[in-house]
Amino acid sequence: MSMVDIGAIQDAHSRIKEHINSTPFVGSPTLSAICGAPIILKSEHLQTTGSFKIRGATNAILSLSEAERARGVIAVSTGNHGRALAHTARAVGSKATICMSRLVPENKVSEIRRLGADVRIIGNSQDEAQEEVERLVLDKGRILLPPFDHSDIIAGQGTIGIEIVEAIPDVATVLIPVSGGGLAAGIAAAVKTFRPHARVIGVSMERGAAMKASLDAGQPVLVEELRTLADALGGGIGLDNKLTFSMCQTLLDDFVLLSESEIAAGIRHAYDKEREILEGSGVVGIAALLAGKVAGLHGPTAVVLTGRNIDMELHRRIICGMNNSLEGEK
Ligand SMILES: *Cc1c(COP(=O)(O)O)cnc(C)c1O
């Protein structure tokens, strides 16, 4: 089985260190009191592009040759990977093409355009947008840097795991939002190298969790992509998944799924108690704790906050309790 190993993650860390923010670890007194264990928030939503995705994108683009950068990079995205690629491509004088489905929120699309990327909106799912990516790779020779199933992307996201074990040497549990599983695979690979007994738990939404469905089936499966507050966690893992499925299968100890109202409660808690603006996908670790869905909490628990690129009108509605929930919607 192929895995991204700690050597690749350490190399990624030295490669990207000076290009990314070293984001703070912040203890949460409120969550610690609720959970009866020390809860520490890893604030990856404070990266320049508003999500951790800049780690993988930076590692992947800096690993390309000059000739490859000149051909331009391309990917499908739910928004945050595209924004990170657009940002980093522009910084090194390359060019990004980002293909997205109509489910991607407009605030994310417009940021990617603002960063100078060639933006293409195709179809109603990641899988449809992926077909356009494959066409442009063949026709135009663009370099494919997919959002999760790529060793340089996984190694880049895994650098968060190195920072977690450095900051919290006795870490007992790590909560990680999961979509395609690049983030969880990378962090778990790093954390388990140094703390083999630490538990690594994935968190997704009930509405369209492709990795959870695939783990349950024992192989990558298709799930219907549905509208959710955790929009960055939507989309499939690829039926021909090469790395993240087997890594998550081997390295994740548990998996939690959340309802839309539980995710909304997480967004409200982050704002009211932690004084932070988080997008739905970014806050599912907190939401899982609030929902009482993480059993056996004892030692220090790291919660990775992954993104803050929420539409602010939607955020206001959720904070005011006015969000017309997607619960029950099909
Ligand atoms: C991409 C993303 C995730 C999930 O990352 P995967 O590597 O696809 O599992 C979680 N949160 C946010 C905010 C994201 O943008």
The ligand as an SDF file (V2000), in Angstrom:
LIG
                    3D

 15 15  0  0  0  0  0  0  0  0999 V2000
  -10.6140   21.0610    1.9720 C   0  0  0  0  0  0  0  0  0  0  0  0
  -11.1420   21.3740    3.3160 C   0  0  0  0  0  0  0  0  0  0  0  0
  -11.3040   20.3720    4.2950 C   0  0  0  0  0  0  0  0  0  0  0  0
  -11.0660   18.9000    4.0270 C   0  0  0  0  0  0  0  0  0  0  0  0
   -9.8090   18.5910    3.4960 O   0  0  0  0  0  0  0  0  0  0  0  0
   -9.5910   17.1870    2.7320 P   0  0  0  0  0  0  0  0  0  0  0  0
   -8.1240   17.0770    2.5960 O   0  0  0  0  0  0  0  0  0  0  0  0
  -10.2840   17.2850    1.4100 O   0  0  0  0  0  0  0  0  0  0  0  0
  -10.1920   16.1300    3.5910 O   0  0  0  0  0  0  0  0  0  0  0  0
  -11.7370   20.7630    5.5510 C   0  0  0  0  0  0  0  0  0  0  0  0
  -12.0400   22.0460    5.8360 N   0  0  0  0  0  0  0  0  0  0  0  0
  -11.9090   23.0360    4.9270 C   0  0  0  0  0  0  0  0  0  0  0  0
  -12.2570   24.4180    5.3170 C   0  0  0  0  0  0  0  0  0  0  0  0
  -11.4530   22.7300    3.6360 C   0  0  0  0  0  0  0  0  0  0  0  0
  -11.3320   23.7130    2.7380 O   0  0  0  0  0  0  0  0  0  0  0  0
  1  2  1  0
  2  3  1  0
  2 14  2  0
  3  4  1  0
  3 10  2  0
  4  5  1  0
  5  6  1  0
  6  7  2  0
  6  8  1  0
  6  9  1  0
 10 11  1  0
 11 12  2  0
 12 13  1  0
 12 14  1  0
 14 15  1  0
M  END
$$$$
